[in-house]
Amino acid sequence: MVTKKGQAPTYYGESSDTKPEGVIVNSHFKELDTGNEYYYTGESWEKIGGTE
């Protein structure tokens, strides 16, 4: 289950969850099971700190 917390658009979920679409550019997503973090470019989610 994906959850949004706080005023800043940060989403939390598992790596198996589908990341949300139609969100604000530079929104963040943190995978609770892996610790990986992503930001939304306006077109796709990109991993912070490297590529997959």
TIMIDO-977072 format. One line per field, with one value per residue: residue number from 1; residue in one letter; z, x, y of N, C-alpha, C in turn. Coordinates in steps of 0.05 Angstrom, whole numbers. Last residue first. Layout:
N
lumro <- (NUM, ...)
gudo <- (A, ...)
n.zz <- (Z, ...)
n.xx <- (X, ...)
n.yy <- (Y, ...)
ca.zz <- (Z, ...)
ca.xx <- (X, ...)
ca.yy <- (Y, ...)
c.zz <- (Z, ...)
c.xx <- (X, ...)
c.yy <- (Y, ...)
//
This chain:
52
lumro <- (52, 51, 50, 49, 48, 47, 46, 45, 44, 43, 42, 41, 40, 39, 38, 37, 36, 35, 34, 33, 32, 31, 30, 29, 28, 27, 26, 25, 24, 23, 22, 21, 20, 19, 18, 17, 16, 15, 14, 13, 12, 11, 10, 9, 8, 7, 6, 5, 4, 3, 2, 1)
gudo <- (E, T, G, G, I, K, E, W, S, E, G, T, Y, Y, Y, E, N, G, T, D, L, E, K, F, H, S, N, V, I, V, G, E, P, K, T, D, S, S, E, G, Y, Y, T, P, A, Q, G, K, K, T, V, M)
n.zz <- (-238, -216, -162, -126, -135, -194, -221, -253, -308, -319, -277, -246, -178, -144, -94, -54, -19, 23, 16, 41, 29, -17, -25, -71, -81, -133, -178, -201, -172, -208, -245, -207, -157, -169, -146, -101, -91, -53, -16, 4, 7, -18, -9, -21, 40, 82, 101, 61, 27, 14, -17, 0)
n.xx <- (386, 431, 438, 415, 348, 317, 259, 199, 179, 160, 172, 208, 208, 257, 268, 307, 311, 297, 268, 219, 201, 221, 196, 192, 177, 169, 188, 123, 66, 36, 20, 25, 62, 89, 64, 103, 150, 175, 124, 122, 108, 121, 118, 108, 101, 64, 53, 52, 18, 29, 12, 17)
n.yy <- (40, 92, 139, 174, 158, 136, 166, 158, 203, 253, 283, 258, 241, 201, 150, 106, 44, 11, -36, -30, 21, 67, 131, 183, 253, 301, 327, 343, 312, 256, 218, 156, 119, 54, -6, -46, -72, -42, -7, 63, 132, 198, 266, 327, 361, 353, 282, 223, 172, 104, 44, -23)
ca.zz <- (-234, -234, -182, -119, -124, -168, -223, -227, -296, -338, -293, -265, -203, -149, -122, -57, -43, 30, 6, 43, 57, -14, -11, -63, -73, -112, -154, -207, -177, -184, -244, -232, -166, -160, -169, -107, -109, -80, -20, -4, 19, -18, -5, -33, 18, 61, 103, 88, 25, 32, -19, 0)
ca.xx <- (381, 411, 447, 441, 366, 329, 288, 212, 186, 155, 150, 218, 192, 243, 265, 291, 316, 309, 296, 232, 205, 214, 215, 181, 195, 158, 205, 151, 81, 44, 6, 28, 39, 93, 66, 81, 131, 187, 142, 110, 122, 105, 134, 99, 118, 58, 63, 54, 30, 19, 27, 0)
ca.yy <- (11, 80, 120, 162, 178, 129, 161, 158, 177, 232, 293, 278, 241, 227, 159, 130, 60, 36, -35, -56, 14, 39, 115, 157, 231, 285, 326, 340, 336, 270, 243, 172, 136, 82, 12, -28, -86, -42, -29, 38, 109, 174, 242, 303, 355, 373, 309, 235, 199, 124, 69, 0)
c.zz <- (-258, -228, -199, -139, -117, -160, -196, -231, -268, -326, -314, -280, -221, -176, -122, -86, -44, 6, 15, 33, 60, 14, -8, -49, -67, -105, -130, -181, -182, -191, -219, -228, -192, -172, -159, -132, -115, -100, -48, -7, 10, -7, -2, -31, 6, 36, 80, 85, 53, 27, -1, 0)
c.xx <- (390, 408, 424, 449, 392, 349, 300, 241, 198, 160, 142, 196, 201, 229, 252, 291, 297, 316, 311, 261, 221, 221, 205, 203, 179, 177, 192, 167, 110, 60, 12, 13, 46, 71, 68, 86, 107, 168, 153, 132, 107, 121, 116, 119, 109, 75, 56, 64, 29, 33, 13, 18)
c.yy <- (-4, 51, 110, 141, 163, 151, 156, 150, 180, 204, 273, 292, 264, 226, 187, 139, 84, 53, -10, -55, -12, 30, 86, 141, 206, 262, 313, 343, 329, 294, 259, 198, 151, 99, 40, -12, -68, -55, -28, 17, 84, 151, 218, 280, 329, 368, 327, 264, 211, 151, 89, 25)
//
